[in-house]
Amino acid sequence: MLTFDAAAHEYRWNGRLVPNVTRVLQPLTDLGRIPADALEIARQKGVAVHRMVDLDFLGDLDEDRLPEWMRPVLDTWRKFVAESGFRTVVSEHRVYHSTYGYAGTLDRYGELVHAGAFAFIDVKRSFLAGNVIGMQLIAYQRAYIDQEKDRNAKKALRYALRLNENAPYRLEPYTDEDQFQDFLACLTYLRVRGKYQ
Amino acid sequence: MNDVVEEGRVISEGMAVEAGMVGLLNRSEIDQQISTAHKFPRSLKRFRDEALQMVTLTEQIAQECIYSLPRDGKTIEGPSARFAEVIASAWGNCRAGARVVSDQGDFVTSQGVFHDLEKNVAITYEVQRRIVDKYGKRYKPDMIGVTANAACSIALRNAVLKGVPKAFWSAMYQAARLTVMGDFKTLANRRSDAIAEFQRYGVLPAQICATLNVAGVEDIGLEHLVTLRGLLTAIQDGDTTPEQAFGKDDDKPKVEQPRAKSEAKTESAAPAAPSTPVPSSSGVEAGGAAPDQKPSQGALKPSQVRILQAKMKTAGLTEVDLGVKFPGKSFEPREGCELFAFEAFSDIQAWIAERAGG
Protein backbone atom coordinates (compact mmCIF):
# COMPACT_ATOMS: atom_id res chain seq x y z
CA MET A 1 0.00 0.00 0.00
CA LEU A 2 1.22 3.50 -0.85
CA THR A 3 1.50 5.95 2.05
CA PHE A 4 2.58 9.57 2.03
CA ASP A 5 4.19 11.54 4.83
CA ALA A 6 3.30 15.15 4.05
CA ALA A 7 5.71 16.67 6.60
CA ALA A 8 8.75 14.83 5.23
CA HIS A 9 7.34 14.65 1.67
CA GLU A 10 8.13 10.94 1.57
CA TYR A 11 6.32 8.13 -0.18
CA ARG A 12 6.45 4.59 1.13
CA TRP A 13 5.30 1.45 -0.60
CA ASN A 14 4.45 -1.20 2.00
CA GLY A 15 6.63 0.73 4.45
CA ARG A 16 9.65 0.97 2.14
CA LEU A 17 10.83 4.43 1.12
CA VAL A 18 10.44 4.96 -2.63
CA PRO A 19 11.63 7.85 -4.82
CA ASN A 20 9.05 10.36 -6.01
CA VAL A 21 8.80 11.99 -9.42
CA THR A 22 9.76 15.48 -8.21
CA ARG A 23 12.81 14.16 -6.37
CA VAL A 24 13.89 12.12 -9.42
CA LEU A 25 13.79 15.18 -11.67
CA GLN A 26 15.39 17.54 -9.14
CA PRO A 27 18.90 17.41 -10.69
CA LEU A 28 17.42 18.79 -13.92
CA THR A 29 15.79 21.81 -12.30
CA ASP A 30 18.50 24.03 -10.89
CA LEU A 31 16.80 27.04 -9.32
CA GLY A 32 19.91 28.12 -7.42
CA ARG A 33 20.22 31.40 -9.31
CA ILE A 34 16.76 32.58 -8.32
CA PRO A 35 16.75 34.64 -5.09
CA ALA A 36 15.41 32.59 -2.16
CA ASP A 37 12.58 35.03 -1.38
CA ALA A 38 11.35 35.12 -4.97
CA LEU A 39 11.49 31.32 -5.08
CA GLU A 40 9.51 31.03 -1.86
CA ILE A 41 6.82 33.40 -3.15
CA ALA A 42 6.62 31.45 -6.42
CA ARG A 43 6.34 28.18 -4.49
CA GLN A 44 3.55 29.50 -2.26
CA LYS A 45 1.68 30.93 -5.23
CA GLY A 46 1.97 27.57 -6.99
CA VAL A 47 0.49 25.81 -3.98
CA ALA A 48 -2.32 28.40 -3.81
CA VAL A 49 -3.24 27.96 -7.49
CA HIS A 50 -3.32 24.15 -7.17
CA ARG A 51 -5.51 24.38 -4.09
CA MET A 52 -7.85 26.88 -5.74
CA VAL A 53 -8.32 24.67 -8.81
CA ASP A 54 -8.91 21.63 -6.62
CA LEU A 55 -11.45 23.38 -4.39
CA ASP A 56 -13.24 24.80 -7.43
CA PHE A 57 -13.48 21.33 -8.93
CA LEU A 58 -14.92 19.97 -5.65
CA GLY A 59 -17.39 22.89 -5.51
CA ASP A 60 -15.94 23.89 -2.17
CA LEU A 61 -14.08 27.11 -3.06
CA ASP A 62 -14.94 30.04 -0.82
CA GLU A 63 -14.99 32.73 -3.51
CA ASP A 64 -15.96 35.50 -1.10
CA ARG A 65 -12.67 35.12 0.72
CA LEU A 66 -10.52 34.41 -2.31
CA PRO A 67 -7.34 36.54 -2.24
CA GLU A 68 -7.53 39.43 -4.70
CA TRP A 69 -4.52 38.30 -6.74
CA MET A 70 -6.20 34.93 -7.39
CA ARG A 71 -9.41 36.26 -8.95
CA PRO A 72 -7.93 36.60 -12.46
CA VAL A 73 -6.42 33.10 -12.07
CA LEU A 74 -9.82 31.67 -11.20
CA ASP A 75 -11.38 33.41 -14.22
CA THR A 76 -8.63 32.01 -16.43
CA TRP A 77 -9.16 28.49 -15.07
CA ARG A 78 -12.90 28.67 -15.61
CA LYS A 79 -12.38 30.00 -19.11
CA PHE A 80 -10.18 26.99 -19.84
CA VAL A 81 -12.82 24.60 -18.46
CA ALA A 82 -15.55 26.29 -20.52
CA GLU A 83 -13.56 26.35 -23.75
CA SER A 84 -12.15 22.82 -23.51
CA GLY A 85 -15.08 21.18 -21.74
CA PHE A 86 -12.58 19.64 -19.34
CA ARG A 87 -14.12 17.17 -16.91
CA THR A 88 -11.86 15.96 -14.15
CA VAL A 89 -11.71 12.23 -13.48
CA VAL A 90 -9.10 12.35 -10.74
CA SER A 91 -7.24 15.20 -9.12
CA GLU A 92 -4.25 15.28 -6.75
CA HIS A 93 -4.12 11.50 -7.13
CA ARG A 94 -1.28 9.45 -5.63
CA VAL A 95 0.21 6.88 -7.94
CA TYR A 96 2.86 4.16 -7.72
CA HIS A 97 4.56 2.31 -10.56
CA SER A 98 4.98 -1.27 -9.45
CA THR A 99 7.60 -2.14 -12.10
CA TYR A 100 9.90 0.84 -11.71
CA GLY A 101 9.16 1.50 -8.04
CA TYR A 102 8.54 5.23 -8.01
CA ALA A 103 5.60 7.23 -6.67
CA GLY A 104 4.07 10.67 -7.00
CA THR A 105 0.92 12.76 -6.95
CA LEU A 106 -0.48 13.51 -10.37
CA ASP A 107 -2.14 16.85 -10.75
CA ARG A 108 -5.27 16.01 -12.73
CA TYR A 109 -6.54 13.55 -15.28
CA GLY A 110 -9.78 14.05 -17.12
CA GLU A 111 -11.66 14.33 -20.35
CA LEU A 112 -11.34 17.19 -22.80
CA VAL A 113 -14.94 16.81 -23.97
CA HIS A 114 -14.70 19.23 -26.90
CA ALA A 115 -11.60 17.50 -28.23
CA GLY A 116 -13.04 14.06 -27.51
CA ALA A 117 -9.91 12.91 -25.71
CA PHE A 118 -8.65 12.12 -22.26
CA ALA A 119 -5.68 14.09 -20.95
CA PHE A 120 -3.23 14.38 -18.10
CA ILE A 121 -2.91 18.03 -17.15
CA ASP A 122 -0.34 19.62 -14.89
CA VAL A 123 -1.19 23.13 -13.73
CA LYS A 124 1.86 25.42 -13.79
CA ARG A 125 2.38 29.11 -13.12
CA SER A 126 5.20 29.18 -15.69
CA PHE A 127 6.92 26.90 -18.19
CA LEU A 128 10.35 27.65 -16.70
CA ALA A 129 11.03 23.95 -16.14
CA GLY A 130 10.77 23.30 -19.91
CA ASN A 131 10.98 19.68 -21.05
CA VAL A 132 11.18 18.45 -17.47
CA ILE A 133 7.40 19.04 -17.33
CA GLY A 134 7.00 16.54 -20.15
CA MET A 135 9.06 13.96 -18.25
CA GLN A 136 7.02 14.60 -15.14
CA LEU A 137 3.73 14.14 -17.02
CA ILE A 138 4.74 10.92 -18.74
CA ALA A 139 6.01 9.49 -15.45
CA TYR A 140 2.63 10.16 -13.83
CA GLN A 141 0.77 8.79 -16.84
CA ARG A 142 2.70 5.51 -16.86
CA ALA A 143 2.29 5.10 -13.11
CA TYR A 144 -1.44 5.82 -13.36
CA ILE A 145 -1.88 3.27 -16.13
CA ASP A 146 0.09 0.70 -14.13
CA GLN A 147 -1.92 1.34 -10.99
CA GLU A 148 -5.45 1.93 -12.26
CA LYS A 149 -5.43 -0.28 -15.41
CA ASP A 150 -7.34 2.54 -17.11
CA ARG A 151 -7.65 1.90 -20.84
CA ASN A 152 -8.45 5.53 -21.68
CA ALA A 153 -5.29 6.70 -19.94
CA LYS A 154 -3.11 4.77 -22.39
CA LYS A 155 -4.26 6.97 -25.26
CA ALA A 156 -4.50 10.11 -23.16
CA LEU A 157 -2.74 13.33 -24.17
CA ARG A 158 -0.37 15.22 -21.90
CA TYR A 159 -0.51 18.94 -21.31
CA ALA A 160 0.89 21.58 -19.02
CA LEU A 161 -1.68 24.28 -18.35
CA ARG A 162 -0.19 27.66 -17.54
CA LEU A 163 -2.37 29.61 -15.11
CA ASN A 164 -1.19 32.86 -13.64
CA GLU A 165 -2.55 36.27 -12.79
CA ASN A 166 -0.79 38.14 -15.60
CA ALA A 167 -1.56 36.22 -18.78
CA PRO A 168 -4.26 34.19 -20.52
CA TYR A 169 -4.07 30.43 -20.09
CA ARG A 170 -1.84 28.41 -22.36
CA LEU A 171 -2.01 24.69 -22.99
CA GLU A 172 1.37 23.24 -23.89
CA PRO A 173 1.32 19.71 -25.36
CA TYR A 174 4.00 17.08 -24.62
CA THR A 175 4.00 14.27 -27.13
CA ASP A 176 7.48 12.75 -26.95
CA GLU A 177 7.12 9.16 -25.72
CA ASP A 178 10.93 8.86 -25.38
CA GLN A 179 10.77 11.18 -22.42
CA PHE A 180 9.87 8.19 -20.27
CA GLN A 181 13.30 6.72 -21.08
CA ASP A 182 14.86 10.03 -19.98
CA PHE A 183 12.88 9.86 -16.77
CA LEU A 184 14.04 6.29 -16.16
CA ALA A 185 17.65 7.43 -16.70
CA CYS A 186 17.17 10.04 -13.96
CA LEU A 187 15.62 7.38 -11.73
CA THR A 188 18.62 5.12 -12.29
CA TYR A 189 20.99 8.04 -11.59
CA LEU A 190 19.24 8.72 -8.28
CA ARG A 191 19.51 5.07 -7.26
CA VAL A 192 23.18 4.78 -8.28
CA ARG A 193 24.02 8.00 -6.44
CA GLY A 194 22.31 6.75 -3.29
CA LYS A 195 24.17 3.45 -3.56
CA TYR A 196 27.64 5.02 -3.70
CA GLN A 197 27.13 7.90 -1.31
CA MET B 1 44.96 0.03 25.44
CA ASN B 2 43.31 -3.36 25.13
CA ASP B 3 43.87 -4.17 28.78
CA VAL B 4 40.89 -5.33 30.76
CA VAL B 5 40.56 -4.26 34.37
CA GLU B 6 39.06 -6.96 36.56
CA GLU B 7 38.61 -6.46 40.30
CA GLY B 8 41.48 -3.94 40.39
CA ARG B 9 43.89 -6.21 38.45
CA VAL B 10 45.06 -5.33 34.98
CA ILE B 11 44.95 -8.29 32.62
CA SER B 12 47.08 -7.69 29.57
CA GLU B 13 45.51 -8.66 26.27
CA GLY B 14 48.21 -7.39 23.99
CA MET B 15 48.00 -4.45 21.59
CA ALA B 16 46.00 -5.68 18.66
CA VAL B 17 44.68 -2.27 17.66
CA GLU B 18 47.38 0.24 18.58
CA ALA B 19 50.25 -1.86 17.37
CA GLY B 20 53.59 -0.35 16.50
CA MET B 21 55.70 2.46 17.85
CA VAL B 22 52.97 5.12 17.93
CA GLY B 23 50.71 2.85 19.94
CA LEU B 24 53.51 2.03 22.32
CA LEU B 25 54.35 5.68 22.90
CA ASN B 26 50.71 6.55 23.37
CA ARG B 27 50.26 3.73 25.85
CA SER B 28 53.32 4.64 27.89
CA GLU B 29 52.20 8.27 27.88
CA ILE B 30 48.81 7.35 29.31
CA ASP B 31 50.36 4.96 31.82
CA GLN B 32 52.61 7.77 32.97
CA GLN B 33 49.64 10.12 33.29
CA ILE B 34 47.68 7.56 35.30
CA SER B 35 50.66 7.07 37.64
CA THR B 36 50.99 10.83 38.08
CA ALA B 37 47.27 11.14 38.72
CA HIS B 38 47.44 8.53 41.46
CA LYS B 39 50.48 10.25 42.94
CA PHE B 40 48.75 13.64 43.08
CA PRO B 41 45.05 12.93 43.61
CA ARG B 42 42.58 15.73 43.15
CA SER B 43 41.03 17.61 46.00
CA LEU B 44 37.32 18.17 45.53
CA LYS B 45 37.48 21.31 47.61
CA ARG B 46 40.24 22.71 45.43
CA PHE B 47 38.22 21.79 42.33
CA ARG B 48 35.17 23.64 43.65
CA ASP B 49 37.16 26.71 44.62
CA GLU B 50 39.10 26.92 41.38
CA ALA B 51 36.11 26.30 39.12
CA LEU B 52 33.96 28.80 41.00
CA GLN B 53 36.72 31.39 40.84
CA MET B 54 37.24 30.87 37.13
CA VAL B 55 33.60 30.97 36.01
CA THR B 56 32.84 34.07 38.05
CA LEU B 57 36.14 35.85 37.40
CA THR B 58 34.56 38.43 35.10
CA GLU B 59 31.13 39.01 33.71
CA GLN B 60 32.49 38.23 30.25
CA ILE B 61 33.75 34.76 31.30
CA ALA B 62 30.49 33.99 33.10
CA GLN B 63 28.57 34.96 29.99
CA GLU B 64 30.64 32.63 27.85
CA CYS B 65 29.79 29.75 30.19
CA ILE B 66 26.13 29.79 29.15
CA TYR B 67 24.52 29.14 25.80
CA SER B 68 20.91 29.50 24.70
CA LEU B 69 19.32 28.15 21.53
CA PRO B 70 15.85 28.70 20.16
CA ARG B 71 14.02 25.41 19.58
CA ASP B 72 10.34 24.98 18.63
CA GLY B 73 9.34 28.39 19.89
CA LYS B 74 11.15 27.94 23.23
CA THR B 75 14.69 28.80 24.26
CA ILE B 76 16.83 26.06 25.70
CA GLU B 77 19.73 27.02 27.90
CA GLY B 78 22.73 25.12 29.21
CA PRO B 79 26.43 25.10 30.05
CA SER B 80 28.61 25.96 27.06
CA ALA B 81 31.82 24.49 25.64
CA ARG B 82 33.78 27.23 27.46
CA PHE B 83 32.22 26.11 30.75
CA ALA B 84 33.28 22.52 30.02
CA GLU B 85 36.84 23.73 29.40
CA VAL B 86 36.88 25.40 32.82
CA ILE B 87 35.49 22.28 34.49
CA ALA B 88 38.00 19.95 32.77
CA SER B 89 40.85 22.25 33.73
CA ALA B 90 39.79 22.53 37.38
CA TRP B 91 38.91 18.82 37.68
CA GLY B 92 42.44 17.85 36.69
CA ASN B 93 43.94 14.38 36.27
CA CYS B 94 42.00 13.86 33.06
CA ARG B 95 42.44 13.68 29.30
CA ALA B 96 39.85 15.06 26.91
CA GLY B 97 39.62 15.43 23.17
CA ALA B 98 37.35 15.24 20.15
CA ARG B 99 37.66 13.87 16.64
CA VAL B 100 35.59 13.35 13.52
CA VAL B 101 34.75 9.67 13.17
CA SER B 102 32.68 9.86 9.99
CA ASP B 103 31.69 12.36 7.33
CA GLN B 104 29.97 9.94 4.97
CA GLY B 105 26.40 10.39 3.79
CA ASP B 106 24.27 13.27 5.00
CA PHE B 107 25.89 13.65 8.42
CA VAL B 108 29.25 14.32 10.01
CA THR B 109 29.79 12.39 13.24
CA SER B 110 32.14 13.72 15.90
CA GLN B 111 33.20 11.90 19.00
CA GLY B 112 34.16 13.62 22.24
CA VAL B 113 36.28 11.64 24.73
CA PHE B 114 36.82 12.32 28.42
CA HIS B 115 39.11 10.07 30.44
CA ASP B 116 39.33 10.52 34.22
CA LEU B 117 42.84 9.16 34.81
CA GLU B 118 42.44 8.99 38.56
CA LYS B 119 39.13 7.15 38.66
CA ASN B 120 39.78 5.19 35.43
CA VAL B 121 36.48 6.28 33.94
CA ALA B 122 36.24 7.06 30.25
CA ILE B 123 33.22 8.63 28.61
CA THR B 124 32.73 9.01 24.88
CA TYR B 125 29.92 11.02 23.38
CA GLU B 126 28.97 11.20 19.72
CA VAL B 127 27.29 14.13 18.01
CA GLN B 128 25.89 14.22 14.48
CA ARG B 129 25.42 17.32 12.33
CA ARG B 130 23.75 17.50 8.94
CA ILE B 131 26.02 18.35 6.03
CA VAL B 132 23.36 18.63 3.34
CA ASP B 133 21.15 21.63 2.69
CA LYS B 134 17.38 21.58 2.46
CA TYR B 135 17.62 20.48 -1.20
CA GLY B 136 19.70 17.43 -0.22
CA LYS B 137 22.89 18.99 -1.70
CA ARG B 138 26.11 18.26 0.18
CA TYR B 139 27.98 21.22 1.72
CA LYS B 140 31.25 22.41 0.21
CA PRO B 141 34.45 20.99 1.88
CA ASP B 142 35.14 24.21 3.85
CA MET B 143 31.63 24.23 5.25
CA ILE B 144 31.90 20.52 6.14
CA GLY B 145 35.06 21.44 8.07
CA VAL B 146 33.29 24.24 9.94
CA THR B 147 30.35 21.95 10.75
CA ALA B 148 32.69 19.17 11.90
CA ASN B 149 34.52 21.58 14.22
CA ALA B 150 31.24 22.76 15.72
CA ALA B 151 30.18 19.13 16.22
CA CYS B 152 33.56 18.32 17.86
CA SER B 153 33.16 21.24 20.23
CA ILE B 154 29.70 20.05 21.29
CA ALA B 155 30.82 16.40 21.56
CA LEU B 156 33.74 17.42 23.79
CA ARG B 157 31.50 19.57 25.98
CA ASN B 158 29.01 16.73 26.41
CA ALA B 159 31.74 14.19 27.19
CA VAL B 160 33.36 16.45 29.81
CA LEU B 161 30.06 17.32 31.44
CA LYS B 162 29.09 13.65 31.56
CA GLY B 163 32.53 12.58 32.83
CA VAL B 164 32.49 15.09 35.69
CA PRO B 165 29.31 14.35 37.63
CA LYS B 166 26.71 17.12 37.47
CA ALA B 167 26.54 17.21 41.26
CA PHE B 168 30.04 18.74 41.23
CA TRP B 169 29.48 21.45 38.64
CA SER B 170 25.83 22.52 38.84
CA ALA B 171 26.62 25.01 41.63
CA MET B 172 29.29 26.65 39.44
CA TYR B 173 26.84 26.91 36.60
CA GLN B 174 24.31 28.64 38.86
CA ALA B 175 27.07 30.98 40.05
CA ALA B 176 27.89 31.88 36.43
CA ARG B 177 24.19 32.56 35.81
CA LEU B 178 24.01 34.85 38.84
CA THR B 179 27.11 36.72 37.66
CA VAL B 180 25.56 37.26 34.25
CA MET B 181 22.24 38.20 35.79
CA GLY B 182 23.71 40.80 38.16
CA ASP B 183 21.14 42.50 40.33
CA PHE B 184 18.37 45.00 39.85
CA LYS B 185 20.80 47.88 40.43
CA THR B 186 22.81 46.95 37.35
CA LEU B 187 19.92 45.61 35.26
CA ALA B 188 19.34 48.73 33.14
CA ASN B 189 23.01 48.97 32.12
CA ARG B 190 23.38 45.28 31.40
CA ARG B 191 20.18 45.28 29.38
CA SER B 192 21.31 48.16 27.18
CA ASP B 193 24.76 46.52 26.77
CA ALA B 194 23.18 43.28 25.62
CA ILE B 195 20.88 45.07 23.16
CA ALA B 196 23.84 47.03 21.81
CA GLU B 197 25.79 43.81 21.25
CA PHE B 198 22.91 42.29 19.32
CA GLN B 199 22.70 45.39 17.16
CA ARG B 200 26.17 44.50 15.88
CA TYR B 201 24.53 41.43 14.31
CA GLY B 202 21.71 43.51 12.86
CA VAL B 203 19.18 42.28 15.44
CA LEU B 204 16.65 44.96 16.37
CA PRO B 205 15.23 45.48 19.89
CA ALA B 206 11.77 44.55 18.57
CA GLN B 207 13.11 41.17 17.39
CA ILE B 208 14.72 40.59 20.78
CA CYS B 209 11.44 41.37 22.54
CA ALA B 210 9.54 39.05 20.22
CA THR B 211 11.99 36.20 20.88
CA LEU B 212 11.82 36.72 24.64
CA ASN B 213 8.06 37.13 24.42
CA VAL B 214 8.04 40.46 26.25
CA ALA B 215 6.13 43.60 25.36
CA GLY B 216 9.04 46.02 25.40
CA VAL B 217 12.70 46.53 26.26
CA GLU B 218 11.75 47.62 29.80
CA ASP B 219 10.19 44.19 30.39
CA ILE B 220 13.51 42.38 29.85
CA GLY B 221 14.28 41.04 33.32
CA LEU B 222 17.23 39.35 35.03
CA GLU B 223 16.34 35.87 33.75
CA HIS B 224 15.92 37.22 30.22
CA LEU B 225 19.38 38.68 30.47
CA VAL B 226 20.86 35.20 30.98
CA THR B 227 18.99 33.94 27.91
CA LEU B 228 20.24 36.89 25.84
CA ARG B 229 23.83 36.38 26.92
CA GLY B 230 23.47 32.67 26.17
CA LEU B 231 22.22 33.47 22.69
CA LEU B 232 25.21 35.72 22.14
CA THR B 233 27.54 32.89 23.16
CA ALA B 234 25.76 30.44 20.87
CA ILE B 235 26.07 32.90 17.95
CA GLN B 236 29.75 33.54 18.68
CA ASP B 237 30.45 29.78 18.96
CA GLY B 238 28.69 29.13 15.67
CA ASP B 239 25.99 26.96 17.28
CA THR B 240 23.35 29.20 15.77
CA THR B 241 23.05 32.29 13.58
CA PRO B 242 21.24 35.59 14.26
CA GLU B 243 18.75 34.62 11.55
CA GLN B 244 17.99 31.29 13.22
CA ALA B 245 17.86 32.79 16.68
CA PHE B 246 15.69 35.78 15.85
CA GLY B 247 14.14 34.98 12.47
CA LYS B 248 10.49 34.19 12.74
CA ASP B 249 8.32 32.27 10.31
CA ASP B 250 6.53 35.58 9.77
CA ASP B 251 9.71 36.91 8.16
CA LYS B 252 9.21 34.46 5.30
CA PRO B 253 7.17 35.84 2.44
CA LYS B 254 3.59 34.76 2.89
CA VAL B 255 1.14 34.31 0.07
CA GLU B 256 -2.48 34.25 1.08
CA GLN B 257 -4.04 30.88 0.29
CA PRO B 258 -7.58 30.16 -0.92
CA ARG B 259 -10.03 28.70 1.57
CA ALA B 260 -12.67 26.00 1.41
CA LYS B 261 -16.29 26.75 2.20
CA SER B 262 -16.31 23.75 4.52
CA GLU B 263 -13.44 25.35 6.52
CA ALA B 264 -15.44 28.55 6.90
CA LYS B 265 -18.37 26.54 8.24
CA THR B 266 -16.13 24.77 10.73
CA GLU B 267 -14.55 28.06 11.83
CA SER B 268 -17.88 29.77 12.36
CA ALA B 269 -19.40 26.75 14.10
CA ALA B 270 -16.52 26.12 16.49
CA PRO B 271 -16.68 29.21 18.73
CA ALA B 272 -20.47 29.20 18.73
CA ALA B 273 -20.70 25.57 19.87
CA PRO B 274 -23.15 25.60 22.76
CA SER B 275 -22.31 23.87 26.01
CA THR B 276 -25.59 21.96 25.85
CA PRO B 277 -25.74 19.62 22.86
CA VAL B 278 -28.22 20.80 20.25
CA PRO B 279 -29.47 18.41 17.57
CA SER B 280 -28.16 19.43 14.16
CA SER B 281 -29.98 19.06 10.86
CA SER B 282 -28.23 15.76 10.16
CA GLY B 283 -29.45 14.37 13.44
CA VAL B 284 -25.99 14.28 14.98
CA GLU B 285 -25.72 16.18 18.21
CA ALA B 286 -23.33 19.10 17.92
CA GLY B 287 -20.37 18.59 20.20
CA GLY B 288 -21.73 15.19 21.19
CA ALA B 289 -19.96 13.08 18.58
CA ALA B 290 -17.24 10.66 19.56
CA PRO B 291 -13.78 12.24 19.21
CA ASP B 292 -12.69 10.11 16.27
CA GLN B 293 -16.04 10.20 14.54
CA LYS B 294 -16.08 12.59 11.59
CA PRO B 295 -19.16 14.76 11.24
CA SER B 296 -21.37 13.89 8.28
CA GLN B 297 -20.90 16.23 5.29
CA GLY B 298 -24.17 15.33 3.54
CA ALA B 299 -24.47 13.66 0.15
CA LEU B 300 -21.81 13.19 -2.49
CA LYS B 301 -20.99 16.34 -4.45
CA PRO B 302 -21.87 16.40 -8.17
CA SER B 303 -18.16 16.53 -9.05
CA GLN B 304 -17.53 13.38 -6.99
CA VAL B 305 -20.44 11.63 -8.71
CA ARG B 306 -18.92 12.57 -12.09
CA ILE B 307 -15.57 11.11 -11.05
CA LEU B 308 -17.15 7.87 -9.88
CA GLN B 309 -19.30 7.56 -12.99
CA ALA B 310 -16.25 8.10 -15.21
CA LYS B 311 -14.28 5.50 -13.27
CA MET B 312 -17.16 3.04 -13.44
CA LYS B 313 -17.40 3.57 -17.17
CA THR B 314 -13.70 2.89 -17.56
CA ALA B 315 -13.98 -0.24 -15.44
CA GLY B 316 -17.00 -1.43 -17.43
CA LEU B 317 -19.36 -1.16 -14.46
CA THR B 318 -22.96 0.01 -14.53
CA GLU B 319 -25.37 1.49 -12.00
CA VAL B 320 -26.93 -1.97 -11.73
CA ASP B 321 -23.61 -3.33 -10.42
CA LEU B 322 -23.50 -0.39 -8.04
CA GLY B 323 -27.04 -1.21 -6.79
CA VAL B 324 -26.04 -4.83 -6.17
CA LYS B 325 -22.98 -3.79 -4.17
CA PHE B 326 -24.66 -0.93 -2.30
CA PRO B 327 -28.36 -1.83 -2.05
CA GLY B 328 -30.77 1.03 -1.36
CA LYS B 329 -28.22 3.69 -2.38
CA SER B 330 -28.06 5.82 -5.46
CA PHE B 331 -26.15 8.72 -7.01
CA GLU B 332 -29.38 10.52 -7.93
CA PRO B 333 -32.69 10.96 -6.08
CA ARG B 334 -34.71 7.84 -6.76
CA GLU B 335 -37.77 6.34 -5.12
CA GLY B 336 -36.88 3.82 -2.41
CA CYS B 337 -33.22 4.82 -2.52
CA GLU B 338 -31.10 7.10 -0.39
CA LEU B 339 -28.38 9.29 -1.79
CA PHE B 340 -24.80 8.15 -1.13
CA ALA B 341 -23.26 9.93 1.83
CA PHE B 342 -20.18 12.11 1.31
CA GLU B 343 -18.11 9.60 3.29
CA ALA B 344 -19.03 6.76 0.90
CA PHE B 345 -16.75 8.22 -1.81
CA SER B 346 -13.66 6.26 -0.80
CA ASP B 347 -15.66 2.99 -0.37
CA ILE B 348 -17.07 3.28 -3.87
CA GLN B 349 -13.64 4.15 -5.26
CA ALA B 350 -12.16 1.08 -3.56
CA TRP B 351 -14.92 -1.13 -4.97
CA ILE B 352 -14.34 0.19 -8.51
CA ALA B 353 -10.57 -0.30 -8.16
CA GLU B 354 -11.15 -3.86 -6.93
CA ARG B 355 -13.46 -4.69 -9.82
CA ALA B 356 -11.17 -3.01 -12.36
CA GLY B 357 -8.21 -4.96 -11.01
CA GLY B 358 -10.14 -8.22 -11.18
Interface residues (C-beta under 8 A of the other chain):
Chain A: Q26 D37 E40 I41 Q44 K45 V47 A48 R51 M52 L55 F57 L58 G59 D60 L61 D62 R65 L66 P67 W69 M70 R87 T88 V89 V90 G110 E111 E148 K149 D150 R151 N152 Q197
Chain B: Q104 G105 Y135 G136 K252 P253 K254 V255 E256 Q257 P258 R259 A260 K261 S262 E263 A264 K301 P302 S303 Q304 R306 I307 A310 K311 T314 A353 A356 G357
